[in-house]
Amino acid sequence: MARRFIISVTFSVLISFFAWLALQPHFTLGIVLFISAVLLPPIVFRGYYGKKPRMLVPFLITALLLMLLMAPPPVTAPNVEFGLHFATGCWEREEDTWPLNEGELTYSCNETVAYSTIHVGGVAWKSVRVELPVVGRFVTIYEPMQKAEEAYRKAIERVESKGYIKLAENYGMDSDIIGDVIFAKGDECVYLAKTRVLGGGLAVVSAKGPCRGVKGFALRWHDDYLWNVSEPPTFEEYRFNWSQKGGVRVGWFAPKDWPDEWVGNTYTAIGIELKGTGYVKVLDGKGERFKWSLWTRGEKSYYVALRDREILVIGGKAGEIEKTAEEVSPCGLKNGRRVEWKTPGEVLLEVTGELGENFAPRQVSEPAIWSLAGGRFELDENLSLTILVYGTGWQCHYARYLLDTPEGNTTSICIEREGYFVAVAVRGDYKSVNAILSSISRPKKI
């Protein structure tokens, strides 16, 4: 008999779970399900409760208590209104939203970006999201993708009908962007982006005005992390215990109060910083409780090892480092394998050769901004090309911001090759810029 009571309570809990989900998008349906969670189990198990009507009271108390305990926890989260503000910088509709039409929510305003005044607009549609009972995590059950795609397509048609020429697709750097494109005509540009926004929704955002300002708006989420840095910052910013052993430098990092995940993330971050400062991984190895890697740049090398919750770093010349690692490191060079990674210079040659299949670039000078490897090339008198190789996506996108915004007549993209990130910037007439950037195959977003 007790088994039927437990099953009936479980049945009520299951209905209550869906009632909490339904209550958020549809209040009436949620209330109906809550009532059903109390009434349906006694009806389904009427044989049991008919014989033991006194069990209806503990069932009702248990069902209501569990119903309340399953309530989604209060969560403070941004709404779509704030999400569209975050994507556009606007709080209300101030002026014409061309080339956009109306949406469920429409914002527009003037902004100053890269010393230029541009007009920014955005239209958004809310997604249907529900908060899971107990855990409080939001799940999207419907996205208005068709509405956003239609608005994005029609906006592109309006821009092209005014004589604007497409420069590049996938131009922006925000990871929430689903698709974007930038156009130009004379000294004016138009940027369009279809994107997800905070608060659960989809939006189409536009920016139009002087090219330097529009490009600055599209590339505004840049970060100068690891920019023009020669050595990994973690070695100086974290509490490494450094000592000198012969001609090499040995550092230990063993935070006692850190979770294992944090220590593992620090080891990963060191690898990212080494790559971002021009070091190339040549050896690595791992076992059940350890992993290590060896990085070189010219005559200088670093050995980095992680064992349990300790990180060891050895810096110096390659030959001396390997000998010291065998003596000092609990990992040594165990299970070592050679890693075939190209250098930044080799990646530069590869990208230049890739372009050379359709064009004939001729290197004329070194690039004006910092990079691991790069060059400035001329394709003809009025068309120039800058190629810059970086170890991280942050560096690549920051370089794009520096290249595209000063005057607005340079347009760049970031491509990934051999684990490196390459900024390709073209300066010239708009049709040639589009032809060159379109000829480079690249992933949709980096």
RODO-2510 file (C-alpha; in nm, 4 decimals, decimal comma):
residues 446
     n   res          X          Y          Z
     1     m     0,0000     0,0000     0,0000
     2     a     0,2807     0,2426     0,0883
     3     r     0,4178     0,1828    -0,2606
     4     r     0,1018     0,3302    -0,4187
     5     f     0,1266     0,6344    -0,1929
     6     i     0,4873     0,6971    -0,3017
     7     i     0,3968     0,6507    -0,6690
     8     s     0,1047     0,8946    -0,6405
     9     v     0,3296     1,1558    -0,4749
    10     t     0,5902     1,1040    -0,7480
    11     f     0,3173     1,1514    -1,0097
    12     s     0,2171     1,4783    -0,8415
    13     v     0,5791     1,5985    -0,8324
    14     l     0,6188     1,5272    -1,2028
    15     i     0,3087     1,7297    -1,2891
    16     s     0,4284     2,0106    -1,0589
    17     f     0,7599     2,0197    -1,2437
    18     f     0,5867     2,0859    -1,5751
    19     a     0,3477     2,3266    -1,4036
    20     w     0,6385     2,5483    -1,2945
    21     l     0,7709     2,5416    -1,6516
    22     a     0,4322     2,6209    -1,8059
    23     l     0,3541     2,8967    -1,5543
    24     q     0,6326     3,1211    -1,6888
    25     p     0,5229     3,1572    -2,0534
    26     h     0,1521     3,0793    -1,9955
    27     f     0,0064     3,1603    -1,6518
    28     t    -0,3337     2,9951    -1,7009
    29     l    -0,1852     2,6672    -1,8242
    30     g     0,0493     2,6627    -1,5258
    31     i    -0,2391     2,7060    -1,2790
    32     v    -0,4362     2,4264    -1,4477
    33     l    -0,1370     2,1938    -1,4127
    34     f    -0,0908     2,2857    -1,0453
    35     i    -0,4535     2,1953    -0,9789
    36     s    -0,4040     1,8730    -1,1753
    37     a    -0,0999     1,7875    -0,9622
    38     v    -0,3310     1,7774    -0,6596
    39     l    -0,6418     1,6221    -0,8153
    40     l    -0,5163     1,3733    -1,0746
    41     p    -0,3109     1,1340    -0,8534
    42     p    -0,6053     1,0579    -0,6162
    43     i    -0,8279     1,0001    -0,9219
    44     v    -0,5741     0,7701    -1,0909
    45     f    -0,5193     0,5800    -0,7660
    46     r    -0,8811     0,5994    -0,6509
    47     g    -0,8788     0,2312    -0,5594
    48     y    -0,6072     0,2966    -0,3015
    49     y    -0,7466     0,6239    -0,1655
    50     g    -1,1023     0,4831    -0,1674
    51     k    -0,9919     0,2190     0,0775
    52     k    -0,7733     0,4581     0,2778
    53     p    -0,9322     0,8051     0,2586
    54     r    -0,7277     0,9145     0,5607
    55     m    -0,4140     0,9048     0,3363
    56     l    -0,5517     1,1945     0,1317
    57     v    -0,4434     1,4394     0,4037
    58     p    -0,0741     1,3321     0,4128
    59     f    -0,0787     1,3150     0,0301
    60     l    -0,2100     1,6693     0,0043
    61     i     0,0414     1,8019     0,2591
    62     t     0,3334     1,6192     0,0934
    63     a     0,2308     1,7219    -0,2596
    64     l     0,1913     2,0898    -0,1668
    65     l     0,5179     2,0952     0,0285
    66     l     0,7133     1,9412    -0,2573
    67     m     0,5385     2,1747    -0,5008
    68     l     0,6672     2,4750    -0,3048
    69     l     1,0166     2,3279    -0,2658
    70     m     1,0400     2,2844    -0,6434
    71     a     0,9834     2,6556    -0,7094
    72     p     1,2585     2,8021    -0,9303
    73     p     1,4971     3,0063    -0,7139
    74     p     1,4814     3,3840    -0,7538
    75     v     1,7356     3,4851    -1,0164
    76     t     1,8290     3,8382    -1,1131
    77     a     1,8991     3,8454    -1,4860
    78     p     1,8974     4,1151    -1,7571
    79     n     1,5888     4,1511    -1,9729
    80     v     1,5774     4,1946    -2,3513
    81     e     1,5486     4,5715    -2,3132
    82     f     1,8857     4,5787    -2,1425
    83     g     2,0190     4,3243    -2,3937
    84     l     1,9371     4,5504    -2,6890
    85     h     2,0888     4,8468    -2,5033
    86     f     2,4064     4,6444    -2,4465
    87     a     2,4212     4,5590    -2,8193
    88     t     2,3530     4,9129    -2,9445
    89     g     2,4350     5,1586    -2,6655
    90     c     2,0845     5,3119    -2,7061
    91     w     1,7995     5,3218    -2,4544
    92     e     1,5112     5,4364    -2,6734
    93     r     1,4114     5,5196    -3,0286
    94     e     1,5378     5,8673    -3,1129
    95     e     1,5502     5,8853    -3,4919
    96     d     1,4958     5,6924    -3,8145
    97     t     1,6138     5,3301    -3,7957
    98     w     1,7042     5,2860    -4,1651
    99     p     1,7932     5,0313    -4,2956
   100     l     1,5969     4,8424    -4,0275
   101     n     1,2210     4,8012    -3,9959
   102     e     1,0274     4,7731    -3,6704
   103     g     1,0663     4,4871    -3,4262
   104     e     0,9031     4,3949    -3,0962
   105     l     1,1545     4,6370    -2,9476
   106     t     1,3217     4,9185    -3,1429
   107     y     1,6093     5,1449    -3,0337
   108     s     1,8115     5,4092    -3,2197
   109     c     2,0505     5,6892    -3,1270
   110     n     2,3647     5,8778    -3,2293
   111     e     2,6981     5,7744    -3,0798
   112     t     3,0546     5,8985    -3,0956
   113     v     3,2988     5,6207    -3,1865
   114     a     3,6610     5,6600    -3,3012
   115     y     3,6201     6,0417    -3,3089
   116     s     3,3197     6,0100    -3,5457
   117     t     2,9447     6,0447    -3,4962
   118     i     2,7503     5,7451    -3,6234
   119     h     2,3831     5,6468    -3,6159
   120     v     2,3099     5,3159    -3,4426
   121     g     1,9821     5,1245    -3,4536
   122     g     1,8551     4,7912    -3,3327
   123     v     1,5399     4,5812    -3,3452
   124     a     1,4840     4,2797    -3,1203
   125     w     1,2450     3,9924    -3,0611
   126     k     1,2127     3,8023    -2,7344
   127     s     1,2901     3,4332    -2,7105
   128     v     1,0735     3,2105    -2,4939
   129     r     1,2818     3,1021    -2,1962
   130     v     1,1868     2,9077    -1,8854
   131     e     1,3710     2,8717    -1,5571
   132     l     1,4136     2,5102    -1,4466
   133     p     1,2650     2,4270    -1,1087
   134     v     1,5095     2,3749    -0,8195
   135     v     1,8303     2,4373    -1,0213
   136     g     1,7313     2,7806    -1,1558
   137     r     1,9032     2,7437    -1,4940
   138     f     1,7357     2,9102    -1,7932
   139     v     1,6495     2,7046    -2,1018
   140     t     1,5425     2,8557    -2,4342
   141     i     1,2474     2,6723    -2,5853
   142     y     1,1857     2,9067    -2,8811
   143     e     1,3973     3,1571    -3,0714
   144     p     1,2401     3,4002    -3,3222
   145     m     1,5075     3,3105    -3,5773
   146     q     1,2799     3,3472    -3,8789
   147     k     1,1872     3,7052    -3,7846
   148     a     1,5511     3,8014    -3,7302
   149     e     1,6662     3,6416    -4,0554
   150     e     1,3898     3,8175    -4,2497
   151     a     1,4776     4,1559    -4,0982
   152     y     1,8499     4,0979    -4,1630
   153     r     1,7899     3,9964    -4,5266
   154     k     1,5638     4,2943    -4,6001
   155     a     1,8096     4,5359    -4,4377
   156     i     2,0859     4,4054    -4,6656
   157     e     1,8601     4,4534    -4,9687
   158     r     1,7872     4,8147    -4,8687
   159     v     2,1568     4,8923    -4,8240
   160     e     2,2528     4,7375    -5,1583
   161     s     1,9699     4,9249    -5,3323
   162     k     2,1344     5,2524    -5,2280
   163     g     2,4573     5,1622    -5,4104
   164     y     2,6651     5,0417    -5,1153
   165     i     2,9336     4,7832    -5,1962
   166     k     2,9934     4,4869    -4,9669
   167     l     3,3405     4,4887    -4,8106
   168     a     3,3398     4,1778    -4,5922
   169     e     3,1195     3,9288    -4,4124
   170     n     3,1820     3,7989    -4,0594
   171     y     3,3501     4,1294    -3,9815
   172     g     3,2613     4,1817    -3,6142
   173     m     3,4241     4,0009    -3,3250
   174     d     3,1448     3,9488    -3,0707
   175     s     3,0907     3,5761    -3,0086
   176     d     2,7107     3,6252    -2,9905
   177     i     2,6944     3,7392    -3,3530
   178     i     2,5232     3,4884    -3,5827
   179     g     2,6109     3,6729    -3,9043
   180     d     2,7242     4,0206    -4,0030
   181     v     2,8371     4,2256    -4,3027
   182     i     2,9888     4,5679    -4,3671
   183     f     2,9209     4,7889    -4,6735
   184     a     3,0792     5,1105    -4,8026
   185     k     2,9986     5,3922    -5,0418
   186     g     3,2320     5,6897    -5,0670
   187     d     3,3448     5,7761    -4,7141
   188     e     3,0380     5,6229    -4,5495
   189     c     2,9912     5,2664    -4,4235
   190     v     2,6958     5,0603    -4,3037
   191     y     2,7358     4,7658    -4,0687
   192     l     2,4643     4,5050    -4,0093
   193     a     2,4709     4,2242    -3,7539
   194     k     2,2275     3,9491    -3,6604
   195     t     2,2994     3,8589    -3,2996
   196     r     2,1773     3,7037    -2,9771
   197     v     2,1296     3,9519    -2,6942
   198     l     2,1297     3,9333    -2,3166
   199     g     1,7958     3,8561    -2,1608
   200     g     1,7075     3,5913    -2,4175
   201     g     1,6333     3,7293    -2,7603
   202     l     1,7532     3,7903    -3,1143
   203     a     1,8328     4,1299    -3,2620
   204     v     1,9443     4,2942    -3,5836
   205     v     2,1790     4,5864    -3,5214
   206     s     2,2895     4,8534    -3,7686
   207     a     2,5482     5,1318    -3,7648
   208     k     2,5949     5,3907    -4,0397
   209     g     2,8186     5,6916    -4,0797
   210     p     3,1897     5,7638    -4,1403
   211     c     3,3761     5,4377    -4,1971
   212     r     3,6212     5,4863    -3,9114
   213     g     3,3316     5,5178    -3,6651
   214     v     3,1285     5,2308    -3,8083
   215     k     3,4307     5,0000    -3,8051
   216     g     3,5128     5,1106    -3,4534
   217     f     3,1590     5,0178    -3,3486
   218     a     3,1846     4,6721    -3,5083
   219     l     3,5264     4,6091    -3,3486
   220     r     3,4512     4,7698    -3,0122
   221     w     3,4827     4,4488    -2,8106
   222     h     3,8605     4,4379    -2,8550
   223     d     4,0987     4,3480    -2,5709
   224     d     4,4695     4,4325    -2,5502
   225     y     4,5532     4,1255    -2,3369
   226     l     4,9047     3,9989    -2,4297
   227     w     4,9519     4,2899    -2,6697
   228     n     5,3210     4,3644    -2,7308
   229     v     5,4226     4,1388    -2,4391
   230     s     5,7534     3,9534    -2,4633
   231     e     5,7134     3,7088    -2,1705
   232     p     5,4100     3,5406    -2,0079
   233     p     5,2627     3,7802    -1,7461
   234     t     5,1599     3,4889    -1,5216
   235     f     5,5249     3,4291    -1,4258
   236     e     5,5408     3,7730    -1,2635
   237     e     5,1803     3,8203    -1,1480
   238     y     5,1446     3,4885    -0,9636
   239     r     5,3340     3,3774    -0,6527
   240     f     5,6055     3,1692    -0,8182
   241     n     5,8969     3,0751    -0,5941
   242     w     6,1928     3,1450    -0,8255
   243     s     6,5524     3,0237    -0,7862
   244     q     6,8618     2,9981    -1,0046
   245     k     7,0112     2,6591    -1,0900
   246     g     7,3191     2,6941    -1,3046
   247     g     7,2223     2,8791    -1,6207
   248     v     6,8488     2,8218    -1,5863
   249     r     6,5705     2,9776    -1,3803
   250     v     6,3405     2,7452    -1,1841
   251     g     5,9998     2,8491    -1,0495
   252     w     5,7480     2,6584    -0,8363
   253     f     5,3818     2,7506    -0,7936
   254     a     5,1826     2,5479    -0,5380
   255     p     4,8785     2,7382    -0,4045
   256     k     4,7426     2,5421    -0,1072
   257     d     4,4046     2,7184    -0,0985
   258     w     4,3202     2,6808    -0,4692
   259     p     4,0826     2,4158    -0,6136
   260     d     4,2404     2,1664    -0,8519
   261     e     4,0498     2,3217    -1,1426
   262     w     4,2088     2,6625    -1,0856
   263     v     4,5584     2,5145    -1,0853
   264     g     4,4824     2,3255    -1,4078
   265     n     4,3458     2,6431    -1,5676
   266     t     4,6651     2,8282    -1,4715
   267     y     4,8748     2,5638    -1,6486
   268     t     4,6557     2,6067    -1,9590
   269     a     4,6824     2,9879    -1,9368
   270     i     5,0624     2,9671    -1,9286
   271     g     5,0531     2,7729    -2,2564
   272     i     4,8290     3,0377    -2,4135
   273     e     5,0620     3,3158    -2,2965
   274     l     5,3714     3,1361    -2,4251
   275     k     5,2074     3,0975    -2,7649
   276     g     5,0906     3,4599    -2,7562
   277     t     5,4463     3,5799    -2,6933
   278     g     5,5923     3,3836    -2,9836
   279     y     5,7029     3,0566    -2,8250
   280     v     5,6435     2,7375    -3,0224
   281     k     5,5649     2,4051    -2,8521
   282     v     5,8125     2,1371    -2,9595
   283     l     5,7620     1,8590    -2,7024
   284     d     5,4898     1,7509    -2,4627
   285     g     5,3880     1,4519    -2,2557
   286     k     5,1293     1,3397    -2,0035
   287     g     5,0467     1,0611    -1,7612
   288     e     4,7768     0,9749    -1,5121
   289     r     4,8720     1,2512    -1,2660
   290     f     5,0926     1,4868    -1,4672
   291     k     5,1489     1,6724    -1,7935
   292     w     5,4306     1,8855    -1,9275
   293     s     5,5368     2,0798    -2,2365
   294     l     5,8536     2,2359    -2,3811
   295     w     5,8404     2,5678    -2,5696
   296     t     6,1118     2,7467    -2,7695
   297     r     6,1626     3,0899    -2,9260
   298     g     6,4988     3,1374    -3,0871
   299     e     6,7604     3,0349    -2,8291
   300     k     6,5267     3,0711    -2,5315
   301     s     6,2990     2,7961    -2,4019
   302     y     6,0517     2,7187    -2,1257
   303     y     5,9609     2,3858    -1,9689
   304     v     5,6203     2,3830    -1,7929
   305     a     5,4933     2,0883    -1,5866
   306     l     5,1807     2,0198    -1,3816
   307     r     5,1701     1,7404    -1,1235
   308     d     4,8829     1,7122    -0,8792
   309     r     4,8464     2,0736    -0,7611
   310     e     5,1987     2,1999    -0,8342
   311     i     5,3264     2,3854    -1,1417
   312     l     5,6970     2,3886    -1,2279
   313     v     5,8511     2,6313    -1,4772
   314     i     6,2117     2,6148    -1,6007
   315     g     6,3460     2,8895    -1,8269
   316     g     6,6744     2,9104    -2,0169
   317     k     6,8454     2,7478    -2,3147
   318     a     6,6806     2,4378    -2,4587
   319     g     6,9589     2,1888    -2,3940
   320     e     7,0116     2,3007    -2,0348
   321     i     6,6368     2,3021    -1,9677
   322     e     6,5882     1,9413    -2,0729
   323     k     6,8753     1,8309    -1,8480
   324     t     6,7406     2,0313    -1,5534
   325     a     6,3881     1,8977    -1,6094
   326     e     6,5176     1,5413    -1,5784
   327     e     6,6891     1,6338    -1,2496
   328     v     6,4297     1,8616    -1,0868
   329     s     6,0868     1,7841    -1,2295
   330     p     5,8832     1,4914    -1,0928
   331     c     5,7473     1,4579    -1,4481
   332     g     6,0829     1,4794    -1,6232
   333     l     6,0382     1,4134    -1,9950
   334     k     5,8190     1,1066    -1,9430
   335     n     5,5979     0,9937    -2,2313
   336     g     5,7405     1,2737    -2,4421
   337     r     5,6394     1,3199    -2,8042
   338     r     5,7518     1,5715    -3,0613
   339     v     5,4951     1,8332    -3,1619
   340     e     5,4903     1,9530    -3,5223
   341     w     5,3939     2,3181    -3,4811
   342     k     5,4782     2,5789    -3,7411
   343     t     5,6468     2,9046    -3,6475
   344     p     5,4716     3,2408    -3,6964
   345     g     5,7071     3,3110    -3,9902
   346     e     5,6056     2,9875    -4,1617
   347     v     5,2388     3,0726    -4,1159
   348     l     5,3005     3,4153    -4,2725
   349     l     5,4538     3,2489    -4,5796
   350     e     5,1609     3,0075    -4,6007
   351     v     4,8984     3,2846    -4,5993
   352     t     5,0990     3,4928    -4,8472
   353     g     5,1214     3,1913    -5,0777
   354     e     4,7494     3,1310    -5,0400
   355     l     4,6797     3,4828    -5,1625
   356     g     4,9408     3,4484    -5,4337
   357     e     4,7239     3,1901    -5,6095
   358     n     4,4896     3,4720    -5,7149
   359     f     4,7047     3,7829    -5,6651
   360     a     5,0743     3,8734    -5,6796
   361     p     5,1657     4,0343    -5,3449
   362     r     5,5065     4,2038    -5,3233
   363     q     5,6442     4,2809    -4,9778
   364     v     5,7476     4,6445    -4,9479
   365     s     5,7960     4,7029    -4,5740
   366     e     5,7588     4,5722    -4,2219
   367     p     5,4190     4,6289    -4,0555
   368     a     5,3653     4,9457    -3,8555
   369     i     5,2201     4,7654    -3,5538
   370     w     5,3476     4,4815    -3,3355
   371     s     5,3047     4,1183    -3,4382
   372     l     5,4812     3,7821    -3,4070
   373     a     5,5402     3,7907    -3,7820
   374     g     5,4052     4,0106    -4,0578
   375     g     5,4590     4,2266    -4,3586
   376     r     5,3068     4,4977    -4,5727
   377     f     5,2542     4,4065    -4,9375
   378     e     5,1566     4,5921    -5,2532
   379     l     4,9306     4,4374    -5,5143
   380     d     4,9307     4,7430    -5,7401
   381     e     4,9690     5,1196    -5,7035
   382     n     4,6342     5,1672    -5,5308
   383     l     4,5968     4,8380    -5,3482
   384     s     4,7993     4,7312    -5,0442
   385     l     4,7806     4,4397    -4,8052
   386     t     4,8986     4,3911    -4,4461
   387     i     4,9318     4,0413    -4,2978
   388     l     5,0014     4,0001    -3,9256
   389     v     5,0379     3,6715    -3,7335
   390     y     4,9383     3,6373    -3,3658
   391     g     4,9195     3,3627    -3,1082
   392     t     4,5722     3,4483    -2,9744
   393     g     4,2422     3,5744    -3,1084
   394     w     4,2507     3,8722    -2,8681
   395     q     4,5748     3,9966    -3,0229
   396     c     4,4403     3,9492    -3,3748
   397     h     4,1213     4,1461    -3,3095
   398     y     4,3054     4,4243    -3,1274
   399     a     4,5336     4,4572    -3,4303
   400     r     4,2248     4,4856    -3,6512
   401     y     4,0930     4,7686    -3,4365
   402     l     4,4252     4,9528    -3,4680
   403     l     4,4343     4,8966    -3,8447
   404     d     4,0741     4,9767    -3,9389
   405     t     3,9744     5,2740    -3,7236
   406     p     4,2410     5,5496    -3,7682
   407     e     4,1236     5,6585    -4,1158
   408     g     3,8522     5,4079    -4,2032
   409     n     3,9905     5,3152    -4,5468
   410     t     4,1391     4,9813    -4,4338
   411     t     3,9244     4,6703    -4,3903
   412     s     4,0460     4,3556    -4,2156
   413     i     3,9391     4,0077    -4,1121
   414     c     4,0915     3,7527    -3,8775
   415     i     4,1547     3,3989    -4,0016
   416     e     4,2913     3,0920    -3,8247
   417     r     4,5837     2,9008    -3,9706
   418     e     4,7895     2,6224    -3,8084
   419     g     4,6722     2,7223    -3,4602
   420     y     4,7643     3,0904    -3,5132
   421     f     4,5408     3,3905    -3,5766
   422     v     4,6179     3,6035    -3,8803
   423     a     4,4936     3,9572    -3,9383
   424     v     4,4551     4,0276    -4,3117
   425     a     4,3966     4,3975    -4,3819
   426     v     4,3344     4,5408    -4,7298
   427     r     4,3442     4,9043    -4,8343
   428     g     4,2129     5,0063    -5,1761
   429     d     3,8973     5,0339    -5,3832
   430     y     3,5959     4,8582    -5,2347
   431     k     3,5477     4,5958    -5,5056
   432     s     3,9099     4,4862    -5,4819
   433     v     3,8900     4,4736    -5,1025
   434     n     3,5857     4,2485    -5,1221
   435     a     3,7484     4,0267    -5,3868
   436     i     4,0599     3,9704    -5,1747
   437     l     3,8826     3,9133    -4,8430
   438     s     3,6242     3,6850    -5,0050
   439     s     3,9008     3,4732    -5,1588
   440     i     4,0306     3,3725    -4,8151
   441     s     3,8539     3,0699    -4,6734
   442     r     3,7983     3,1017    -4,3013
   443     p     3,5702     2,9775    -4,0239
   444     k     3,2466     3,1707    -3,9667
   445     k     3,3642     3,3179    -3,6356
   446     i     3,6856     3,3161    -3,4347
***
